[in-house]
Amino acid sequence: MYRKLLISTVCFFLFLSFGVTQHLHHNHSDEESIENLIFTQVEKAKCEQPSFPNVALFAESKLIQNPIPHVKEWMVCNIGKVELNQIFQQKLSALTLQLPSYKTQALELDLIQCEVLAEGFQVFTSEKDNPSYTAGLFYRGIVKGEQNSIVAISVFQDEIYGMISVDNQNYIIQPSTVVKGEFILYNDKNVERDAPMECMTTERMAIGDPHLDKDKLSSRAAGDCVKTYVECDYALYLNKGNVTNTVNYITAVYNNVATLYANESINTTISEVYVWTTADSYSKTSSITALNQFRTARPTFNGNLAHLAALGGQNIGGVAWLDVLCTNYNYAYSNISSTYANVPTYSWTIEVMTHEMGHNLGSNHTQWCGWTGGALDNCYTTEGGCAPGPAPTSGGTIMSYCHLTSYGINFNNGFGAQPGNKIRNRVAAVTCLPKSCGSSCPTPTGLNASNIQNTSAVISWAAASGAVTYKLDYKLNASSTWTTISTSNTTYTLTGLTLGTAYNARVQTVCSSSSSTYSNQITFTTTGGSCITPTGLAISNISSTSALASWSASGSASSYNFQYKLSTTSTWTQVNSTSTSVQLTGLSPNSTYNTRVQSVCGSSTSVFSAQVNFNTPNTTSYCASKGVSSSQEWIKRVKLTNVDRNSGSDGGYFDATALIANITKGVTTPINFQAGITGSSRYLYWTIWIDYNKNGSFNDAGERVVIGVSNSTNLLYTSFKVPTTAITGITRMRIAMKQSAYASSCETFARGEVEDYSVNIINSGTLLENKTQGQSKPQIENVSLFPNPTRGNIQLNFDAASDHNSELKIQNTLGVIVKELNLAAYAGNNFYDVNLSNLPNGNYILSLKSKDQIVHKKFIVSE
């Protein structure tokens, strides 16, 4: 009889210099060698399908040394979109994935599709919505020919995540943190990590017999399914940028977690993901406090275990109650490490979530003295005062603290026999678990209505694995009677609809032996009728207290009723307007608003449009950054679209936020900057950030837009592409120029300068106010040379009316051209250093040609 937990054990897990190594054998004398079940599953699949389709997903790759601080090297890869689409659209049940050669090692992965999401899987957010989400495809397998390897790969519409464990190494695949659209492949040993470590246990309780009979190991399957509710904190949502990216990331991580458990015959899936899209209230300084808050906030949930994955609160570790299946203490907390470029460390996230879930399922740490024979390793102080176990020379197991030592944790060792047996015993013993994971007939996702006309509409959805046909139901919104259509396609055109009428639609998968549950219901309204609903409702120019609402005109409308409200209230504020836009003012910062609009046609009104939501940013304050001394190096000039600022040294920092440069979403934008120095040339390090999501931080993914080094004092040029996901309106741009190394966004450094500007992010196609046209000006003017006479170099200074190419020629007194240069002139002030060191003493004429204008200047070379 197992002892019930009223005050459950809390296992608290933090990390130091986390490194996972891979070896091939278990290391305690009582630990039996357990076969790699993933390898067995792959071999079985090969018997049924001898030849897996070969997919060479990565088109180009190159190895980069020290790409960002604390990362020794990674390989940048470009993914073939056709090949990625082949996997995603065809939903390949098995494949051989070709990876690029990492140094001298080329890898081929034999993969089989697996279920990671439970039947009826759903996504919810803190804004109480159920957003549309297209799930990825999940694969597990091995490196071809390597029996003692484990691979988990997750494929989404535009990205891929995965980890390959083989030959004492972990290779990670994930989207690039530097260049959007690229992917990186790296060995996680090349990521430097340091953090404090602490271990606290409030109570230890041995529950059940941890050691199964050896002759039971060959049939060790626990059988039942552990379904996990996963919650993602607000910090992780901000880091990933949107709900889809957050859910993609955490389900990819869970694919690795589920693969490690599957190799131990423990079946597990995710039943639901909840994403905090608004600020959460969980502790950022204590994981135990966060765990208790999580349990209080979620007294009930969809699943057998609840797991909070939190990026907020760096390095406060993981914590979980021990042996809590089928109790009301079935909760765990995992703090995701973020160590470089504000990116969650993928392999640590896998380890900490697998480890904490292992506590929930019944396993103590390997340093626990209650194991048969005592502690299983010597990686950490024993729990109970017994002698340490043997050194894990071939790597520690998942429930160990061997990540704190040079032995590392070997994912191929799994949990080890005794912890694994204890978990399997507990899963097999409890009665609250479902008998199987997932569904053989999944519910369709991504249901959508498009091309809506007066009497027709196109209904589409994502293909479901195993589908034979689909049942599409539709009805009048005011009716309770459905019309059912059977189709083998994932697109269907409804015809014969009534104009200006609201309809509902839903879809169901029909498999060979069963049917899925119905998808979420959608509502759409046909066009036409006596009063047509406005379309194209959009919110732009969003600030902390204001926003602009606009929509497309409806031909039958005499005016419009525009409504808006806080998402936390049920009362709408209505504005009647004869135009197709409304300027909203007096809004609350850091709040979510709902909007909708309807046409007013004399005495009648249309139905309201679909609701559009938007968020007002905080009244943002930014961290300070400056150079202590800018007397030797300073930012001389910055030119971005309509802003062009020239200056001398500003004492290390200048607030230029009164200057607002317009930049457009989705458009590649040029930027120029120039250094001023005293003395000889030296290398200066430039970094530019833009706070695209307007959260008061420059550390989110994609917000470092320029990074480079140069020893030139000429006007430098580069460009950046404004992401389409950037929030419209005015936000902050920071440019830092530092001597000797790249600056971070909040750094005070010895030599150099920082300047802050404002940028106005606008949608593509937005018309800006035209400036008054004056009389045409010369292309170039105010041309000067300094010093004159000169002993070597001479500085050319001129003002240009616009960006254009110029030609420079130097002639001696005989009319012989002795030097020619092509120069890029930019609107505003231009400075160029011209090298004259090869010219003999004498008089010369410099001619500068810009379009149809030529300016001549005389100078003297004299020793």
C-alpha positions in Angstrom: 0.0 0.0 0.0 1.5 3.3 -1.0 1.5 6.2 1.5 -0.6 9.1 0.3 1.0 12.5 0.2 -0.7 15.3 2.1 2.4 17.4 2.4 4.3 16.3 -0.7 8.0 16.3 -1.2 9.4 19.3 -3.1 12.4 18.5 -5.2 14.3 21.7 -6.1 16.7 21.6 -9.1 19.1 24.3 -10.3 22.0 24.2 -12.6 25.7 25.3 -13.0 27.7 25.1 -16.2 25.1 22.8 -17.7 26.6 20.4 -20.2 25.1 17.2 -21.5 27.4 14.4 -22.7 26.5 11.2 -24.4 27.9 7.8 -23.6 26.7 4.2 -24.3 26.4 2.4 -20.9 24.8 2.8 -17.5 27.2 3.3 -14.7 25.9 2.0 -11.4 26.7 -1.6 -10.5 23.0 -2.4 -10.0 21.9 -0.6 -13.2 21.0 -3.1 -15.9 21.7 -2.2 -19.5 18.3 -1.4 -21.1 17.8 -1.5 -24.9 17.1 1.5 -27.0 13.4 1.2 -27.7 13.4 4.0 -30.2 16.0 2.1 -32.2 13.7 -1.0 -32.1 10.7 1.1 -33.3 12.7 2.5 -36.2 13.9 -1.0 -37.2 10.3 -2.3 -37.1 9.2 0.6 -39.3 11.9 -0.3 -41.8 10.6 -3.8 -42.0 7.2 -2.4 -43.0 8.7 0.3 -45.2 12.3 -0.7 -46.2 13.1 2.6 -48.0 12.3 5.8 -46.2 12.0 8.9 -48.4 15.3 10.9 -48.4 14.9 14.6 -47.6 17.9 17.0 -47.9 16.3 19.9 -46.0 19.3 22.2 -45.7 20.2 23.9 -48.9 23.3 25.9 -47.9 25.5 26.0 -44.8 28.6 27.6 -43.4 30.5 27.3 -40.1 30.9 30.5 -38.2 33.3 31.0 -35.3 32.2 33.0 -32.2 29.0 34.2 -33.9 27.7 35.9 -30.7 29.2 36.1 -27.1 29.5 32.9 -25.2 29.0 30.7 -28.3 32.2 29.2 -29.7 30.8 28.3 -33.1 27.6 27.3 -35.0 26.7 26.4 -38.5 24.3 28.7 -40.3 21.9 26.8 -42.6 19.3 27.8 -45.2 16.4 25.5 -45.4 14.9 24.4 -48.7 11.3 25.7 -48.5 10.2 23.1 -51.1 11.6 20.2 -48.9 10.2 21.6 -45.7 6.8 21.9 -47.4 7.2 18.3 -48.7 7.5 17.1 -45.1 4.7 19.3 -43.7 2.1 19.0 -46.5 2.7 15.3 -47.2 2.8 14.5 -43.5 5.5 11.8 -44.2 5.1 8.9 -41.7 8.8 8.1 -42.0 11.8 9.8 -43.6 15.6 9.9 -43.7 16.7 13.5 -43.1 20.0 14.6 -44.4 21.9 17.1 -42.3 24.8 19.2 -43.5 28.3 18.1 -42.5 29.2 19.6 -39.2 33.0 19.9 -39.5 33.9 16.4 -40.8 30.8 14.6 -39.6 27.7 14.2 -41.9 24.6 12.9 -40.2 21.6 11.0 -41.6 18.6 10.7 -39.4 16.1 7.8 -39.7 12.8 9.2 -38.3 9.3 8.0 -37.7 6.3 10.2 -37.0 4.9 10.2 -33.4 2.0 11.7 -31.5 3.0 14.5 -29.1 -0.4 16.3 -28.9 -3.3 14.6 -27.2 -6.7 14.1 -28.8 -8.6 17.4 -28.5 -5.3 19.4 -27.9 -6.1 23.1 -27.5 -4.3 26.4 -27.1 -5.5 29.2 -24.8 -4.1 32.5 -23.8 -4.5 34.9 -20.8 -6.7 37.1 -23.0 -9.3 34.3 -22.8 -9.2 33.5 -26.5 -8.8 30.2 -28.3 -6.5 31.3 -31.1 -6.3 29.3 -34.4 -3.1 27.2 -34.3 -1.7 24.8 -36.9 0.2 22.0 -35.1 3.5 20.8 -36.3 4.7 17.3 -37.2 6.7 15.4 -34.6 9.4 12.8 -35.3 11.7 10.6 -33.2 14.4 8.2 -34.3 18.1 7.5 -34.5 21.2 8.5 -36.4 21.5 6.0 -39.2 23.7 3.1 -38.1 24.0 4.3 -34.5 21.9 2.1 -32.2 22.8 4.1 -29.1 21.5 7.4 -30.4 18.3 9.3 -29.8 16.8 12.0 -32.1 13.7 14.1 -31.8 12.8 16.5 -34.7 9.8 18.9 -34.8 8.7 20.4 -38.1 6.4 23.4 -38.5 5.2 25.4 -41.5 8.2 27.7 -41.5 10.7 26.3 -39.0 12.3 23.2 -37.5 13.6 22.3 -34.0 15.5 19.2 -32.9 18.2 17.6 -30.9 20.5 14.7 -32.0 22.3 12.8 -29.3 25.2 10.6 -30.6 28.8 9.9 -29.9 29.0 11.8 -26.6 27.6 14.9 -28.4 24.3 16.9 -28.5 23.6 18.7 -31.8 20.8 21.3 -31.7 18.8 22.6 -34.6 16.7 25.7 -34.1 15.8 29.0 -35.8 18.7 31.5 -35.9 18.8 34.1 -33.2 20.6 36.6 -35.4 19.2 36.4 -39.0 15.5 35.8 -39.4 14.8 32.9 -41.8 18.1 31.1 -41.2 18.6 28.1 -39.0 21.6 27.1 -36.8 23.1 23.8 -36.1 25.5 23.6 -33.2 27.0 21.3 -30.5 25.7 22.4 -27.2 29.1 21.8 -25.6 30.1 25.0 -27.5 27.7 27.1 -25.5 29.3 28.5 -22.3 27.0 28.6 -19.3 27.4 29.6 -15.7 24.8 30.1 -13.0 24.5 29.6 -9.2 23.4 26.2 -7.9 21.2 25.5 -4.8 19.3 22.4 -3.7 16.5 22.4 -1.1 14.2 19.6 -0.1 11.4 20.2 2.4 10.7 16.5 3.0 11.7 13.2 1.6 9.5 10.2 1.5 10.3 6.8 0.0 7.2 5.5 -1.8 7.0 2.0 -3.2 9.7 -0.4 -4.2 12.1 1.3 -6.6 13.6 -2.0 -7.9 11.7 -4.3 -10.3 12.7 -7.9 -10.8 15.3 -8.2 -13.5 13.3 -10.7 -15.5 10.5 -8.1 -15.9 12.7 -5.6 -17.7 12.1 -7.2 -21.1 8.4 -6.3 -20.9 8.6 -3.1 -18.9 5.9 -1.1 -20.7 3.8 0.9 -18.2 1.1 1.1 -20.9 -1.0 4.1 -19.7 -0.7 7.6 -20.9 0.4 10.6 -18.9 -1.2 13.8 -20.3 0.4 17.1 -19.4 -1.0 20.6 -19.2 1.8 23.0 -20.1 1.7 26.7 -19.2 4.2 29.3 -20.7 4.9 32.5 -18.8 4.8 36.0 -20.3 8.6 36.3 -20.6 8.7 33.2 -22.9 5.9 34.7 -25.0 7.8 38.0 -25.3 10.9 36.1 -26.2 9.2 34.1 -29.0 7.2 37.1 -30.3 3.8 35.6 -30.7 1.5 32.7 -29.6 2.3 30.5 -32.6 6.1 30.7 -32.1 5.7 30.1 -28.3 3.5 27.0 -28.8 5.8 25.7 -31.6 8.8 26.1 -29.2 7.3 24.4 -26.2 5.7 21.5 -28.2 9.1 20.9 -29.9 10.7 20.8 -26.5 8.0 18.4 -25.3 8.7 16.1 -28.3 12.2 15.6 -26.9 10.8 15.1 -23.4 8.3 12.5 -24.7 11.0 10.8 -26.7 13.1 10.3 -23.6 10.1 8.9 -21.8 9.1 6.7 -24.7 12.6 5.2 -24.6 11.6 4.1 -21.1 8.2 2.8 -22.2 6.4 5.7 -20.6 3.8 7.3 -22.9 3.1 11.0 -22.6 1.4 13.8 -24.6 0.5 17.5 -24.2 -3.2 17.9 -23.6 -3.2 21.7 -23.6 -0.9 24.8 -23.8 -1.8 28.0 -22.1 0.2 31.1 -23.0 0.5 34.3 -21.0 0.1 37.1 -23.5 -0.3 39.5 -20.7 1.9 39.9 -17.6 1.7 36.9 -15.3 1.9 37.1 -11.5 4.3 34.2 -10.8 7.4 34.8 -8.7 10.6 35.6 -10.6 12.9 35.1 -7.6 11.8 31.8 -6.0 10.8 28.7 -7.9 9.1 27.2 -4.8 6.9 30.4 -4.5 6.1 30.2 -8.3 5.1 26.5 -7.9 2.7 27.3 -5.1 1.3 30.2 -7.0 0.8 28.0 -10.0 -1.0 25.4 -8.0 -3.3 28.1 -6.5 -4.0 29.6 -9.9 -4.8 26.3 -11.5 -6.8 24.2 -9.0 -8.1 22.3 -12.0 -6.6 21.7 -15.4 -6.9 19.6 -18.5 -4.4 16.7 -17.9 -2.8 14.4 -15.3 0.2 16.7 -14.6 0.5 20.5 -14.8 3.9 22.0 -15.8 4.8 25.7 -15.7 7.6 26.5 -18.2 9.0 30.0 -17.3 11.7 32.1 -18.8 11.1 34.9 -16.3 13.5 34.8 -13.3 16.9 33.7 -14.7 18.4 30.6 -13.2 16.0 29.9 -10.3 15.9 26.3 -11.4 13.2 23.6 -11.3 10.9 22.4 -8.5 8.2 19.7 -8.3 6.3 17.7 -5.8 7.3 14.1 -5.6 5.2 11.1 -6.5 1.9 12.9 -7.1 0.1 11.1 -9.9 -3.7 11.1 -9.1 -3.3 13.6 -6.2 -3.9 17.3 -6.0 -0.2 18.1 -5.8 0.5 17.1 -9.4 2.4 20.3 -10.4 5.9 21.1 -11.5 7.9 24.3 -12.4 10.8 24.5 -14.8 12.9 27.7 -15.2 14.2 27.9 -18.7 17.8 29.0 -19.0 18.5 32.0 -21.2 22.2 32.5 -21.6 22.9 34.1 -25.0 21.1 36.6 -27.2 18.1 36.2 -24.8 17.4 32.7 -26.3 16.1 29.9 -24.2 18.8 27.1 -24.1 17.1 24.2 -25.9 18.9 21.3 -24.3 18.6 22.7 -20.7 14.9 23.2 -21.2 14.5 19.5 -22.2 16.6 18.3 -19.2 14.9 20.4 -16.6 11.4 19.6 -17.8 12.1 15.8 -18.1 13.8 15.9 -14.6 11.0 17.7 -12.8 8.3 15.6 -14.5 10.3 12.5 -13.2 9.8 13.7 -9.7 6.0 14.0 -10.3 6.1 10.4 -11.6 7.8 9.1 -8.4 11.6 9.2 -8.8 14.0 10.7 -6.3 17.4 12.1 -7.2 20.1 9.6 -8.0 22.0 10.8 -4.9 19.1 9.6 -2.7 20.2 7.0 -0.1 17.0 5.1 -0.4 18.0 3.3 -3.6 18.9 -0.4 -3.4 22.6 -0.3 -2.7 22.5 3.4 -1.7 23.3 6.4 -3.8 23.6 5.7 -7.5 26.4 8.2 -8.3 28.8 10.7 -6.6 27.7 13.8 -8.5 26.3 15.6 -5.5 26.0 15.4 -1.7 23.9 12.4 -0.8 20.4 12.8 0.4 20.3 10.9 3.7 23.9 10.9 4.8 25.1 7.6 3.1 28.3 7.2 1.2 28.5 8.6 -2.3 27.8 6.1 -5.2 30.4 5.3 -7.9 31.6 7.8 -10.4 29.4 7.8 -13.5 32.3 7.5 -16.0 29.9 7.1 -18.9 27.7 10.0 -18.0 24.9 10.6 -15.5 21.2 9.9 -15.8 18.3 12.2 -16.1 17.4 12.3 -12.3 21.1 13.1 -11.4 22.9 16.3 -10.7 25.8 15.2 -12.9 25.3 18.3 -15.1 27.3 20.0 -12.3 30.3 17.8 -13.0 32.5 17.0 -15.9 30.6 13.7 -16.3 27.6 15.6 -17.6 24.2 13.9 -18.2 23.9 11.3 -20.9 20.5 11.3 -22.4 21.1 7.8 -23.9 21.4 6.5 -20.3 17.8 7.6 -19.8 16.7 7.4 -16.2 18.8 4.3 -15.3 17.1 1.1 -14.1 16.1 1.9 -10.6 14.6 5.4 -11.2 13.1 4.1 -14.4 11.6 1.1 -12.7 10.2 3.3 -9.9 8.5 5.6 -12.5 7.1 2.6 -14.4 5.8 1.1 -11.2 3.9 4.2 -10.3 2.5 4.8 -13.8 1.3 1.1 -13.9 -0.1 1.2 -10.4 -2.3 4.3 -10.5 -5.9 4.2 -11.9 -6.5 7.8 -13.0 -4.5 7.7 -16.3 -6.1 7.2 -19.8 -5.2 3.9 -21.4 -3.7 5.4 -24.5 -2.2 8.6 -25.9 -3.3 10.8 -28.7 -6.0 9.8 -31.2 -5.9 7.6 -34.2 -8.2 10.1 -35.9 -7.2 13.7 -35.1 -9.5 16.7 -35.2 -8.9 19.1 -38.1 -7.3 22.4 -37.3 -7.1 25.8 -39.0 -10.7 26.0 -40.1 -11.2 29.3 -42.1 -13.7 31.1 -44.4 -12.3 33.1 -47.3 -13.4 34.6 -50.6 -16.7 35.4 -49.0 -19.2 36.7 -51.7 -23.0 37.5 -51.7 -24.0 33.8 -52.1 -20.8 31.8 -51.7 -17.7 31.3 -49.5 -14.6 29.1 -49.5 -14.1 26.9 -46.4 -10.6 25.4 -45.8 -8.7 23.6 -43.1 -5.4 21.8 -42.5 -5.1 18.2 -43.5 -5.4 15.7 -40.6 -3.2 12.6 -40.4 -5.0 9.4 -41.2 -8.0 11.1 -42.8 -10.0 9.2 -45.4 -12.7 11.9 -45.8 -14.0 14.9 -44.0 -17.5 16.0 -42.9 -18.1 19.7 -43.4 -21.2 21.0 -41.5 -22.6 24.5 -42.0 -25.8 26.3 -41.0 -27.5 29.7 -40.6 -26.2 31.4 -37.4 -29.8 31.7 -36.3 -30.6 28.1 -36.9 -29.9 24.9 -35.0 -30.0 22.5 -38.0 -26.7 21.6 -39.8 -26.2 20.7 -43.4 -23.5 18.1 -43.9 -21.2 17.7 -46.9 -18.7 14.8 -47.3 -15.5 15.6 -49.1 -12.0 14.1 -49.5 -10.4 17.6 -50.0 -9.4 20.2 -47.4 -11.1 23.0 -49.4 -14.8 23.3 -50.2 -16.9 26.1 -51.9 -20.3 26.7 -50.3 -22.8 28.0 -52.8 -26.5 29.0 -52.8 -26.0 31.1 -49.6 -28.2 34.1 -48.7 -26.6 37.5 -49.1 -25.8 39.6 -46.0 -26.3 36.6 -43.7 -24.3 35.1 -40.9 -23.3 31.4 -41.1 -21.6 28.8 -38.9 -19.2 26.1 -40.1 -17.4 23.2 -38.5 -15.5 20.1 -39.8 -14.7 16.6 -38.6 -12.1 14.0 -39.7 -13.4 10.6 -40.9 -10.7 7.9 -40.6 -10.8 4.3 -41.6 -12.2 3.0 -38.3 -13.3 6.1 -36.4 -14.1 9.8 -36.5 -12.6 12.7 -34.7 -14.4 15.3 -32.6 -15.6 18.4 -34.4 -13.3 21.4 -34.9 -14.0 24.7 -33.3 -17.0 26.4 -34.9 -16.4 29.6 -37.1 -18.8 32.3 -38.1 -18.8 34.3 -41.3 -21.2 36.7 -43.0 -21.9 36.8 -46.7 -21.7 40.2 -48.5 -24.7 42.1 -49.9 -28.1 42.7 -48.4 -29.7 46.0 -47.6 -26.9 47.0 -45.3 -23.4 45.5 -45.9 -21.0 44.9 -43.0 -17.7 46.9 -43.4 -14.6 45.0 -44.1 -10.8 45.6 -43.5 -11.0 46.9 -40.0 -7.5 47.6 -38.9 -5.8 49.4 -36.0 -2.6 51.4 -36.6 -0.5 54.2 -35.1 -0.8 52.6 -31.7 0.7 54.4 -28.8 0.3 53.9 -25.0 -2.8 56.2 -25.0 -4.0 56.4 -28.6 -4.7 54.5 -31.8 -6.2 55.0 -35.3 -9.0 52.7 -36.4 -9.8 52.4 -40.1 -11.9 50.2 -42.4 -13.0 49.9 -46.0 -16.1 51.9 -47.2 -19.4 50.0 -47.5 -21.3 51.3 -50.5 -24.7 51.1 -48.8 -23.6 52.9 -45.6 -24.6 56.5 -44.7 -22.4 56.3 -41.6 -20.7 53.8 -39.3 -21.0 52.7 -35.7 -17.5 52.0 -34.4 -17.3 50.3 -31.0 -14.4 49.7 -28.7 -13.8 48.4 -25.1 -11.2 47.0 -22.7 -11.1 43.3 -23.1 -11.7 43.0 -19.3 -15.1 44.7 -19.5 -18.4 43.9 -21.3 -19.5 47.5 -22.0 -18.8 48.9 -25.4 -18.1 52.6 -26.2 -19.7 53.7 -29.5 -18.6 56.4 -31.9 -20.7 57.3 -34.9 -18.7 58.5 -37.9 -19.4 59.4 -41.5 -15.8 58.7 -42.4 -14.0 55.4 -42.5 -11.7 56.1 -39.6 -11.8 57.0 -35.9 -8.9 58.4 -33.8 -9.0 56.9 -30.4 -7.5 58.9 -27.5 -7.4 58.6 -23.7 -6.6 54.8 -23.8 -5.0 53.0 -20.9 -1.3 52.0 -21.4 -0.4 48.3 -21.4 -4.0 47.2 -22.1 -5.9 45.0 -24.6 -8.8 46.6 -26.5 -11.5 45.0 -28.6 -13.0 46.8 -31.6 -15.7 46.2 -34.2 -17.7 48.3 -36.7 -21.1 48.2 -38.4 -22.7 50.1 -41.3 -25.6 52.4 -40.7 -28.0 52.5 -43.7 -30.8 54.9 -42.9 -33.0 53.2 -40.4 -31.2 49.8 -40.6 -27.8 48.6 -39.6 -25.6 45.7 -40.7 -24.2 43.0 -38.4 -21.0 44.0 -36.7 -17.7 43.1 -38.4 -15.4 40.5 -36.9 -13.8 41.7 -33.7 -10.2 43.1 -34.0 -8.0 43.3 -30.9 -5.0 45.4 -30.2 -2.6 46.1 -27.3 -1.5 49.5 -26.1 2.2 49.4 -25.0 3.5 50.5 -21.6 4.6 54.1 -21.2 8.0 52.8 -21.8 11.2 53.8 -20.1 14.6 52.6 -21.4 17.8 51.6 -19.7 20.7 54.0 -19.7 23.7 53.5 -21.9 26.6 55.8 -22.6 30.3 56.1 -23.2 32.2 57.6 -20.3 34.6 59.4 -22.6 33.8 60.5 -26.2 36.7 62.9 -26.6 38.6 60.4 -28.8 35.8 58.6 -30.6 32.2 59.9 -31.1 29.2 59.4 -33.4 29.6 62.1 -36.0 26.6 61.5 -38.3 23.5 59.3 -38.4 21.2 59.3 -41.5 18.0 57.2 -41.6 15.3 58.0 -44.2 14.1 61.6 -43.3 16.5 62.1 -40.4 20.1 63.3 -40.9 22.1 64.5 -37.9 25.7 65.8 -37.8 27.4 66.5 -34.6 30.7 66.6 -32.7 31.2 64.8 -29.4 28.1 64.9 -27.2 29.9 63.8 -24.1 29.1 60.1 -24.5 25.3 60.2 -24.9 22.8 62.3 -26.9 19.0 62.1 -26.7 17.8 62.6 -30.3 14.4 61.2 -29.7 12.8 64.4 -30.9 14.0 63.4 -34.4 11.6 60.8 -35.9 12.6 58.6 -38.8 9.8 56.9 -40.8 10.4 53.2 -41.6 8.0 50.8 -43.2 7.1 47.2 -42.2 8.5 44.6 -44.6 10.8 47.0 -46.3 14.6 46.9 -46.4 15.8 50.3 -45.2 19.2 51.9 -45.7 21.0 53.5 -42.8 24.3 55.6 -42.8 26.5 56.4 -39.8 30.0 57.9 -39.4 32.6 58.1 -36.7 34.5 61.1 -35.6 37.9 60.5 -34.1 41.1 62.2 -33.0 44.5 60.7 -33.9 45.1 57.7 -36.1 42.4 55.4 -37.4 41.3 52.4 -35.2 38.6 49.8 -35.3 35.3 50.9 -33.8 32.4 48.6 -33.1 28.9 49.6 -34.1 25.6 48.2 -32.9 22.0 49.4 -33.6 18.8 48.3 -32.0 15.1 49.1 -32.6 12.4 48.2 -30.0 10.0 46.7 -32.6 7.5 45.4 -30.0 7.7 48.6 -28.0 8.2 46.9 -24.6 11.0 49.1 -23.4 13.7 46.6 -24.1 16.2 46.0 -26.9 16.9 42.4 -26.1 14.0 40.7 -27.9 14.7 38.5 -30.9 15.4 40.4 -34.1 15.7 43.8 -32.4 19.5 44.1 -32.9 19.3 45.3 -36.5 22.9 46.2 -37.3 26.3 44.9 -35.9 29.6 45.6 -37.5 33.2 46.9 -37.1 35.2 49.4 -39.2 38.3 51.5 -39.0 37.0 54.0 -41.6 35.9 57.5 -40.8 34.0 57.8 -44.0 30.2 57.7 -44.1 29.3 53.9 -43.6 26.3 52.2 -45.2 24.3 49.2 -44.4 20.6 48.2 -44.4 18.1 46.3 -42.3 14.6 44.8 -43.0 11.8 45.9 -40.8 9.8 42.8 -39.8 6.1 42.6 -40.7 5.4 41.7 -37.1 6.7 45.1 -35.8 4.1 47.2 -33.9 3.2 50.3 -35.8 3.7 53.7 -34.3 6.7 55.5 -32.7 9.3 53.5 -30.8 13.0 53.9 -29.9 16.2 53.3 -31.9 19.6 53.1 -30.1 22.9 53.4 -31.9 26.1 52.6 -30.0 29.7 53.1 -31.2 32.3 51.5 -28.8 36.1 51.3 -29.0 37.5 47.8 -28.6 34.4 45.6 -28.5 30.6 45.5 -29.2 28.4 47.2 -26.7 25.3 45.7 -25.1 22.1 47.7 -25.2 22.3 48.9 -21.5 26.1 49.2 -21.1 28.2 52.1 -19.8 31.6 51.7 -21.4 34.9 53.5 -21.3 35.3 55.0 -24.7 32.7 55.8 -27.4 29.2 57.2 -27.7 25.5 56.3 -27.7 22.6 58.2 -29.4 18.9 57.5 -29.1 16.4 58.3 -31.9 12.7 57.8 -32.5 11.4 55.8 -35.4 7.8 55.7 -36.7 6.9 52.3 -37.9 4.3 52.4 -40.6 2.4 49.9 -42.7 3.4 49.3 -46.3 1.5 51.7 -48.6 1.0 54.4 -45.9 1.1 57.9 -47.4 3.1 60.4 -45.5 2.6 64.1 -45.6 4.4 65.7 -48.6 6.9 68.5 -47.9 6.4 71.7 -49.8 8.3 71.8 -53.1 10.8 74.6 -53.4 13.0 75.7 -56.3 15.5 73.1 -57.4 18.9 73.3 -55.6 22.3 72.3 -56.9 23.2 68.7 -56.5 26.3 69.6 -54.5 27.4 72.8 -52.8 29.7 74.1 -50.0 32.6 72.0 -51.4 35.8 72.5 -49.3 39.2 70.8 -48.9 41.2 70.6 -45.7 44.1 71.0 -45.0 45.3 73.0 -47.9 48.2 72.9 -48.5 48.5 69.2 -47.5 51.4 66.8 -46.9 49.4 63.6 -47.6 45.7 63.0 -47.2 43.1 65.7 -47.8 39.6 65.8 -46.5 36.8 66.5 -49.0 33.7 68.0 -47.5 30.4 68.9 -49.4 26.7 69.0 -49.0 24.5 66.9 -51.4 20.8 67.6 -52.2 20.0 63.8 -52.7 21.6 60.4 -52.7 23.6 59.8 -55.9 26.9 58.7 -57.4 29.7 61.3 -57.9 33.0 61.2 -59.8 36.2 62.7 -58.5 39.2 63.5 -60.7 42.5 65.2 -59.8 44.6 66.8 -62.5 48.1 68.4 -62.4 49.0 71.7 -64.0 49.6 69.9 -67.4 46.0 68.6 -67.4 47.1 65.0 -66.8 44.6 63.1 -64.7 46.6 61.6 -61.8 43.7 60.1 -59.7 40.1 59.1 -60.3 37.5 57.9 -57.7 33.8 57.0 -57.7 32.1 58.3 -54.6 28.7 57.6 -53.1 27.1 60.9 -52.1 24.3 60.9 -49.6 21.7 63.7 -49.0 23.2 66.0 -46.4 26.8 66.5 -45.4 29.5 64.2 -46.8 33.1 63.7 -45.7 35.7 61.7 -47.5 39.5 61.2 -46.8 41.4 61.2 -50.1 44.8 59.6 -50.1 47.4 61.8 -51.9 50.6 60.2 -50.6 51.8 59.2 -54.1 51.6 62.7 -55.5 54.7 64.9 -55.9 54.8 68.4 -54.6 52.9 70.8 -56.8 49.6 72.5 -57.7 46.5 70.3 -58.5 42.9 70.8 -59.4 40.2 68.5 -57.9 37.0 68.2 -60.0 33.8 66.8 -58.4 31.0 65.9 -60.9 27.5 65.2 -59.7 25.0 64.5 -62.4 25.2 67.6 -64.7 27.1 69.7 -62.2 30.9 70.0 -61.9 32.8 71.9 -59.1 36.5 72.6 -59.3 38.8 73.2 -56.3 42.5 74.0 -56.3 44.9 72.5 -53.7 48.7 72.3 -53.1 50.8 69.2 -52.1 53.8 70.4 -50.2 56.3 68.7 -47.8 
